Amino acid sequence: QVQLVESGGGLVQPGGSLRLSCAASGSAISTYARGWYRQAPGKQRELVATITNDGRANNADSVKGRFTLSRDNAENTVYLQMNSLRPEDTAVYYCTAGRISTVYYPRSWGQGTQVTVSS
C-alpha cells in the first residue's frame, strides 16, 4: 500500500507559476509510475502528466510546454512545475502512483490539493 501526500496548491494570478509536490511512503515506491490528475467543478477528471519509474515524462496536450513533471526517487517525491497558468487550469489536483503498460493505471491516490488561477 502506498500513501501519498500532496502540497503546494494555492491561488495564483494568470501567467503565474506553482509547484506541486507529492511525497510517497510505502514499499517499492521507486518502482511505481507516478501521475497527476485534475478535476474542475462540473468537468471530468483529466490525466495531466505521468512519469515512468526511470523518469520518462508525458503530458496532456492541454499542458504541453507549460507543465513539467519530475521525480526524485531518493526522496520518493514527484514535482509538478506549472508555468504560464491559465484560469482553465483551476482544479483539484490529485497525485497518484500506479503502473504503465499501454496506458497509465493509477493504484493509489492522494487527498488532492486545490489550484486556483484567478486575478
Summary of the structure (lengths in Angstrom):
residues: 119
radius of gyration: 13.3
end to end distance: 39.9
largest distance: 41.9
contacts: 357
relative contact order: 0.31
helix: 8%
strand: 55%
